Amino acid sequence: MFLAEGSLHPPHLIPIAEVDRLVGAIANESGAEVRTVFLSSADGTRLHAYWLRPKGQTDRGVLIAHGVGDSAWGSAGYARMFLLRKYSVLLPESRGHGQSEGLATYGLREASDVRLWLEWMRRVGGVNQMYGLGESLGGSILLDSLAPTPDFKFNAFNAAEFNAVVAECAYSSFPSIARERAGSVLATIGLLYTRLRYGIDLTAQPQPVDAVAKTRVPILLIHGLADRRTSPQNSLRIARAGKSVEIWLVPGAGHVGAYAVGPAAFEDRVLDWFDRASPPPAAK
């Protein structure tokens, strides 16, 4: 029970004031404006994000999704490389993390939250080209969002969507990563407890591997070969399911450790992936 409760209610390790200061400092050194945004999700959950916009006009934006037990504190560092290249940056805090309310549901409800943020980026942020970078759970949630969800309230034919996504150390499905980390018996008990106590079925769709099989959005998977928390087999399973997927396996990198092993290589791979997915410039 403690394992399940800890997963649904991740601890807030970094004070809000510290996150505010970090995001503000990154915006300041990059010459960007920063604002705080609150939205209400489809089920009424209050969600929070930071919006960073570089000076000058830009129609490109990137949503950076953090991992479990983290907040914008963990995703803000990636904002620099995008702001310097005139991307606007959205740093949403997932349900039950940072200043966002609710329970962490590991993609079950977060997938439609991502779609809501994409609509905000388009309608309010003025962004027409949208990209996603997700770390660990954040990567899995971005992949989940590529499949339609029942509670998505926008017209599917006019919905904002990603031009391309990068997911580092994503898991292929929540049941599989629960078994990988906790063992089959504890995982089964935890999933049953969550369903009975909260009415949340974490085995339900979407799951990343299934969502990827149904999309043609270009996806770059990054996974450290030394990852002991989420095995590289997760990304390999996802890659086999996808139609437009590439995978970069990074020797010596642990969990979400590709940037630490080679910052320049990481930036080059990610930015090149987004550039390749960008629409050609309009003819003059």
C-alpha positions in Angstrom: 0.0 0.0 0.0 2.8 2.4 0.9 4.4 1.8 -2.6 1.1 2.6 -4.3 0.5 5.7 -2.2 4.0 7.0 -2.8 3.6 6.6 -6.5 0.2 8.4 -6.6 1.4 11.2 -4.3 5.1 11.9 -5.2 6.9 14.0 -2.6 7.6 17.6 -3.4 11.4 17.8 -2.8 12.2 21.3 -4.1 10.4 24.4 -2.6 8.3 26.4 -5.1 10.4 29.5 -4.4 13.5 27.7 -5.5 11.9 26.5 -8.7 10.7 30.0 -9.4 14.2 31.4 -8.9 15.8 28.8 -11.2 13.3 29.3 -14.1 13.6 33.1 -13.7 17.4 32.9 -13.8 17.4 30.7 -17.0 14.9 33.1 -18.6 17.0 36.1 -17.7 20.3 34.7 -19.0 18.6 33.6 -22.2 17.0 37.0 -22.7 13.5 35.5 -22.5 10.3 36.6 -20.8 8.7 34.2 -18.3 5.2 33.9 -17.0 3.2 31.5 -14.8 0.2 29.7 -16.3 -2.6 27.8 -14.6 -5.2 25.7 -16.5 -8.1 23.5 -15.5 -7.9 20.0 -17.0 -10.8 18.2 -18.5 -11.7 16.7 -15.1 -11.2 20.0 -13.2 -7.7 19.4 -11.9 -5.6 22.6 -11.6 -2.4 22.4 -13.7 0.6 24.7 -13.6 3.4 25.5 -16.1 6.1 28.1 -16.8 6.0 29.8 -20.2 9.3 31.2 -21.5 9.3 33.2 -24.7 12.5 34.6 -26.3 12.6 38.1 -27.6 11.4 38.5 -31.2 8.8 36.6 -33.1 8.9 32.8 -33.1 6.3 30.2 -34.2 8.3 27.2 -32.8 7.7 25.9 -29.3 8.8 23.0 -27.2 7.0 21.3 -24.3 9.5 19.8 -21.8 8.1 17.1 -19.5 9.8 16.1 -16.3 10.1 12.7 -14.6 8.3 11.2 -11.6 8.9 13.0 -8.2 10.3 16.0 -10.0 8.9 19.3 -11.2 10.0 22.1 -13.5 13.2 22.1 -11.4 14.3 19.0 -13.4 13.1 20.1 -16.9 14.2 23.8 -16.8 17.9 23.1 -17.5 16.9 21.8 -21.0 15.2 25.1 -21.8 18.5 27.0 -22.5 19.3 25.1 -25.7 15.9 25.9 -27.1 15.6 29.5 -26.0 19.0 30.3 -27.6 17.6 29.0 -30.9 14.4 31.0 -30.6 12.0 28.3 -29.5 9.4 29.3 -26.9 9.4 26.8 -24.0 6.6 25.4 -21.9 7.6 23.7 -18.6 4.4 22.0 -17.4 4.3 20.3 -14.0 2.5 17.0 -14.1 -0.4 16.1 -11.9 0.6 15.7 -8.3 3.9 17.4 -9.0 5.2 20.9 -8.3 2.2 23.4 -8.2 -0.1 21.1 -10.2 -2.9 19.4 -8.2 -4.3 15.9 -8.4 -2.9 12.4 -8.4 -0.2 11.0 -10.6 -1.9 8.6 -13.0 1.2 7.8 -15.2 -0.3 8.9 -18.5 -3.9 7.8 -18.0 -5.1 11.4 -17.5 -1.8 13.2 -18.2 -2.1 12.4 -21.9 -5.1 14.7 -22.3 -3.3 17.3 -20.1 -0.5 17.4 -22.7 -3.1 18.0 -25.4 -4.6 20.8 -23.4 -1.2 22.5 -23.1 -0.6 22.1 -26.8 -3.9 24.0 -27.5 -2.8 26.7 -25.0 0.6 27.0 -26.8 -1.2 27.4 -30.1 -4.1 29.7 -29.1 -2.4 31.8 -26.5 1.3 31.3 -27.1 1.1 31.9 -30.8 3.0 28.7 -31.6 2.3 26.8 -34.8 5.2 24.3 -34.8 5.2 22.2 -31.6 7.8 19.8 -30.3 8.1 17.7 -27.2 11.1 16.5 -25.1 10.2 14.2 -22.2 12.5 12.6 -19.5 11.6 9.3 -18.0 7.9 9.5 -17.0 7.7 12.7 -18.9 8.8 10.9 -22.1 6.2 8.1 -21.5 3.4 10.7 -21.0 4.4 12.5 -24.3 4.2 9.1 -26.1 0.8 8.4 -24.5 -0.5 11.8 -25.7 0.1 10.7 -29.3 -3.0 8.4 -29.1 -6.5 9.9 -28.9 -8.0 9.9 -25.4 -11.7 9.7 -24.6 -11.8 12.9 -22.5 -10.0 15.0 -25.1 -12.5 17.9 -25.5 -11.1 19.4 -28.7 -12.2 18.5 -32.2 -9.7 15.9 -33.3 -9.6 17.3 -36.9 -8.5 20.7 -35.6 -6.4 19.6 -32.6 -2.9 20.9 -32.0 -0.3 18.2 -32.3 3.4 17.6 -32.1 5.6 18.0 -35.1 8.1 15.6 -33.5 8.9 14.1 -30.0 12.0 13.1 -28.2 11.6 10.7 -25.3 14.5 9.7 -23.0 14.3 6.5 -20.9 10.6 6.1 -21.4 8.9 2.9 -20.2 6.9 0.8 -22.7 3.9 0.3 -20.4 3.2 1.1 -16.8 2.4 -2.5 -15.8 5.7 -3.6 -17.3 7.8 -1.0 -15.5 6.0 -1.6 -12.2 7.0 -5.3 -12.5 10.5 -4.3 -13.5 11.0 -2.1 -10.5 8.8 -3.7 -7.8 8.5 -7.3 -8.9 5.5 -9.2 -10.1 3.8 -9.7 -6.8 4.1 -6.2 -5.4 3.2 -4.7 -8.8 0.0 -6.7 -9.0 -1.0 -5.8 -5.4 -0.2 -2.1 -6.0 -2.2 -2.0 -9.3 -5.2 -3.7 -7.6 -5.0 -1.3 -4.6 -5.0 1.7 -6.9 -8.0 0.5 -8.8 -10.0 -0.3 -5.6 -9.0 2.7 -3.5 -9.0 5.4 -6.2 -10.9 3.9 -9.2 -7.8 4.4 -11.3 -6.8 1.5 -13.6 -3.2 2.0 -14.5 -3.3 -0.9 -16.9 -5.8 0.9 -19.1 -5.0 2.7 -22.4 -3.1 4.6 -23.4 0.2 2.8 -22.9 3.3 4.3 -24.7 4.0 1.2 -26.9 0.4 1.1 -28.1 0.2 4.9 -28.7 3.4 4.8 -30.7 2.0 2.0 -32.9 -0.9 4.3 -33.9 0.9 7.5 -34.7 3.1 8.8 -37.5 4.6 11.6 -35.5 8.4 11.3 -35.8 9.8 10.0 -32.5 13.4 9.9 -31.3 14.0 7.5 -28.4 17.1 8.0 -26.3 18.2 5.5 -23.7 21.3 5.0 -21.7 22.8 1.5 -21.9 23.7 1.7 -18.2 20.1 2.6 -17.1 19.3 0.4 -14.1 16.0 2.0 -13.3 14.2 1.6 -16.7 15.9 -1.0 -18.8 16.8 -0.1 -22.5 14.5 -3.0 -23.5 11.6 -0.5 -22.9 12.8 1.8 -25.6 13.6 -1.2 -27.9 10.0 -2.5 -27.5 8.6 1.0 -28.3 10.9 1.3 -31.4 9.8 -2.0 -32.8 6.1 -0.9 -32.5 6.5 2.5 -34.3 6.3 3.6 -37.9 8.5 6.6 -37.7 10.8 6.0 -34.8 14.6 6.2 -34.4 16.5 5.1 -31.3 19.8 6.3 -29.9 21.4 4.0 -27.3 24.0 5.8 -25.3 26.9 3.8 -23.9 27.8 4.7 -20.3 24.6 6.7 -19.7 22.4 5.9 -16.7 18.8 6.8 -16.2 18.2 10.1 -18.2 21.9 10.5 -18.3 22.6 11.1 -22.0 23.1 14.8 -21.5 25.5 14.3 -18.7 27.6 11.9 -20.8 27.7 14.1 -23.9 26.0 17.5 -23.7 27.0 18.6 -27.2 25.9 15.3 -28.8 22.6 15.4 -26.9 21.8 18.9 -28.1 22.8 18.1 -31.7 20.7 15.0 -31.8 17.6 16.6 -30.3 17.8 19.9 -32.3 18.5 18.0 -35.6 15.5 15.8 -35.0 13.3 18.8 -34.6 14.8 20.5 -37.6 14.2 17.5 -39.7 10.5 17.5 -38.7 10.0 21.2 -39.3 7.9 22.2 -42.3 9.7 23.8 -45.2 9.7 27.6 -45.2 6.9 29.2 -47.1 7.7 30.4 -50.6 8.1 34.2 -50.9 
